[in-house]
Amino acid sequence: MRITSIDTYLIGNPWKNWLFTRVSTDEGLHGVGEGTANAFGKTVEAAVHELTPLVLGMDPFQVEMISQKMIRDVYTEGGQIHMSAVASVEIACWDIIGKATNQPIYNLWGGRCQEKLRAYANGWYRGPRTPESFHEKAKQVVRRGYTALKFDPFGANWRTMSEAEFALSHDIVAAVREAVGPSVDILIEVHSRFNVSTAIQFAKAIERYRPAWYEEPVPHTNIAAMVEVARECPIPVATGESFSNKQQFAELLKHEVVSIFQPEPLALGGIFAARKIADMVDAHYGVIAPHSAQGPICSAACVQLNASLPNFFIHEIFDEFNEPWEKQILTNPVEVKNGYIEISERPGLGVDLVLEELPRHPYRQEHFLPLFKPGWERRKQKAAAAE
């Protein structure tokens, strides 16, 4: 079997353009992948097409060598953008292998370690940044059956916060905890906003609400800063979504201060790359909660990854709080029932693109998540796209 072509599809989801790929073979089988990278959809798409000549004619079963061709052999370190392009092909190759062997991907990696996957809700708090809005929307999430939910209460703050902003962010956390009660996990998303002192100060202020984790409190680019926060923070720190190679994980792991890791399969070059990271983390007694706030193919890929992990912790779900047409562009999209994902036994990823639906949702440059723009949590890109 040989790869004959790689097609790309850039889809205009209002909060983040999605980049999908379709890898075709000379035996009629094809696989689908994803390379979404927030504001860099067209850039990653261009990278996919630049890398395509390197893998045409290769056997899709040779995933490791295909990845090496696209990473090592170009002798360029392109970070998340480069690795997202690689991931879009790597995931599609695993989809092909699963179809060719009539097996879900997790059965190709040692089998299934989970009966079902506990999920947490993200993206549910679209609207005004007020304690009242967060409180009411959190109640709605719990009514759907979720036992965990994540949110960013910090508005557009960066590095530090004024007293008023500190108090508002605190009150939002308090409002969510009051809304969901003591038995639901709340996960605090920080989006790499703060310096070390601000991150620690806020964590101590909200300790009483018992968050399950404190995500990306400082930028990933300074591992020493992340280590300092993790040592001083009374809440478990979760991190790793922005790393683009295993060496970064190795550097953080050696400090033995973080035990919740969030590898992003797209930023790492694919799901098998993320599977390797999970083994590294397991050697340090850590757990895995992969970042999965991209598009629906990434969600399906993370189901395959998580099903295979003995140290799986929890699965991120953005899809249920996205645009309703998302379920029309994919066959068998991931679904959550009573807070859990049932694991598919279909071959490969278990999903496919509905090609005729894709042109209905064109790319728009303004479709990305502007996390440092006041009012970003309202996700006004939707309004702009409708005008």
Secondary structure, 3 states (H helix, E strand, C coil): CCEEEEEEEEECCCCCCEEEEEEEECCCCEEEEECCCCCCHHHHHHHHHHHHHHHCCCCCCCHHHHHHHHCCCCCCCCHHHHHHHHHHHHHHHHHHHHHHHCCEHHHHHCCCCCCEEEEEECCCCCCCCCHHHHHHHHHHHHHCCCCEEEECCCCCCCECCCHHHHHHHHHHHHHHHHHHCCCCEEEEECCCCECHHHHHHHHHHHHHHCCCEEECCCCCCCHHHHHHHHHHCCCCEEECCCCCCHHHHHHHHCCCCCCEECCCHHHHCCHHHHHHHHHHHHCCCCEECCCCCCCHHHHHHHHHHHHCCCCECCEEECHHHCCHHHHHCEECCCCEECCEEECCCCCECCCEECHHHHHHCCCCCCCCCCCCCCCHHHCCHHHHHHC
